[in-house]
């Protein structure tokens, strides 16, 4: 997303500060908060939605991954569309589309309709999120004001996870999971109306060409990859013909995407952005952390509500230390970036999060919230908070101004792709582990049968958490080997990397 000092299509006094810029900041921040909130609110609603719609265990993760996949796959294109078609216009279109998709999800009579609605939510979020970020960048030209504005913007994003967890618990318990979809409608419509009145239109000058082949290839490749993982759980294993075909198609499509990006004059993702060593290390680590973190949240939700018998509201409250830890670390840890440098902070933080995730491998029938879940939330939230604090500095330091927007979008995209792949992979491994545990064991019936099933679930959780911990350990390795800078970057461009949950 290019953000020139002067944009085309504005009033003659476009260089003057926008008198409504602080109101526009709140509009953009609330719009983005809704995008972040919609991830955490669904985590709490998922068990009830699965039961209500008779959703299979192998397919339930699509309620999360359909959203993340569409959002991550279309975010880069959404940024370019917002820049060239008009940021205010695209923000409003994104909000209205998000409201319509949310209504469809609330009315869904079956899993397929719900998954489609979640994918549409992700697609419209890919329009409104970069438009909101660009509007703030354009509206605030004074460095001091801009820093303050992005601080407010970041606080809204960080708080979105906590608000979603509480709101998801309250709505699911007292109104039903469908209201976790419906709640977006009044929020989106109110913000769209406010945007019409308080946001100044702006757009970038230049050649308005979009890399549609690249968009189709990368999105198709990611869908095939996630669906391949799902078919492995529901269609006969990793060697089943459908699984092999899907995974092979994913490799071919993603390889073709790289070749297209090398040759096209208007690439969706210029390869120079991801080939720089420091940036590549942060992008890869961000993808792996997103996969492990979102996978952890999926199975922790089921452990709380199925094994510990928490109500949705209790589960939402139980997740609050995780959100609070990320907010506290990203807010209070800023001096550490200057004092220690970003690389040591990222490596130490990710290692701390890895240790926290592996703590969950201790789960057994006697495990509870204070002994296993709470320590994990504290360690993981503090660790990934340090990464979120320092990662954008490295990823966007020294970037060519023409690539600043696409680099920021790529940073968010890498996390969302991880959020799509992680639950799909871990859910597949979880189901295989549960099946392998239960198949050779014959329950006596009644309470014994139920106890055996819960033991099988615990075994599956442990396997999922081991793999999630391995993903974070791989992120530590990527940061250690690829990131060379240990100094604090200067002139860092703010980004939309959000600690979503």
Buried (B, 14 or more C-beta within 10 A) or exposed (E): BBBBEEBEEBEEEBEEEBEBBBBBBBBBBBBBBBBBBBBBBBBBBBBBBBEBBEBBBBBBBBBBBBBBBBBBBBBBBBBBBBBBBBBBBBBBBBBBBBBBBBBBBBEBEEBEBBBBBBBBBBBBBBBBBBBBBBBBBBBBBEEEBBEBBBEBBBBBBBBBBBBBBBBBBBBBBEEBBBBBBBBBBEBBBBBBEBBEEBBBBBBBEEEEEBBEBBBBBBBBBBBBBBBBBBBBBBBEEBEBEBBBEBBEBBEBBBEBBBEBBEEBEBBBBBEEBBEBEBBBBBBBBBBBBBBBBBBBBBBBBBBBBBBBEBBBBBBBBBBBBBBBBBBBBBBEBEEBBEEBBBBBBBBBBBBBBBBBBBBBBEBEEEBEBEEBBBBBBBBBBBBBBBBBBBBBBBBBBEBEEEBBBBBBBBBBBBBBBBBBBBBBBBBBBBBBBBEEBBEEEEBEEEEEEEEBBEBBBBBBBBBBBBBBBBBBBBBBBBBBEBBEBEEBBEEBBBBBBBBBB
